[in-house]
Amino acid sequence: MEHYPAASRLTDAAIAAAQHQGVGNLLRIVLVVMVVGCALTGWFLLRGYKRNDD
């Protein structure tokens, strides 16, 4: 099997770029949890205004 230095550099660059994307997934999860948490908190706080206690 022949060794291609350009392909090796391209592979190394792809591996380095993939290692830097680890924080992106964590940030997406944190943002989704924050949005769902805010929606649930709003629902919990605002559901009391719906009742008619005459």
C-alpha positions in Angstrom: 0.0 0.0 0.0 1.4 3.4 -1.0 1.6 6.3 1.3 0.2 9.6 0.1 1.5 12.5 2.3 -1.3 14.9 1.1 -4.0 12.4 2.1 -2.3 11.9 5.4 -2.3 15.7 6.1 -6.0 15.9 5.0 -6.9 13.0 7.4 -4.9 14.6 10.2 -6.8 17.9 9.6 -10.2 16.1 9.6 -9.3 14.3 12.9 -8.2 17.6 14.5 -11.4 19.3 13.3 -13.6 16.5 14.7 -11.9 16.7 18.1 -12.8 20.4 18.3 -16.5 19.8 17.8 -17.1 18.1 21.1 -18.3 21.2 22.8 -21.0 21.8 20.2 -23.0 18.7 21.1 -22.9 19.7 24.8 -24.0 23.2 24.0 -27.0 21.9 22.0 -28.0 19.7 24.9 -27.8 22.5 27.4 -29.8 24.9 25.2 -32.6 22.3 24.6 -32.8 21.5 28.4 -32.9 25.3 29.1 -35.8 25.9 26.6 -37.8 22.9 27.9 -37.1 23.9 31.5 -38.3 27.5 30.8 -41.4 26.2 29.1 -42.3 23.9 32.0 -41.6 26.6 34.5 -43.8 29.0 32.6 -46.6 26.5 32.4 -46.3 25.7 36.1 -46.4 29.4 37.1 -49.2 30.4 34.7 -51.5 27.5 35.3 -52.8 29.0 38.5 -54.2 32.0 36.6 -56.6 29.8 34.7 -58.7 28.8 37.7 -61.8 30.6 38.6 -62.2 30.7 42.4 -65.6 32.5 42.7 
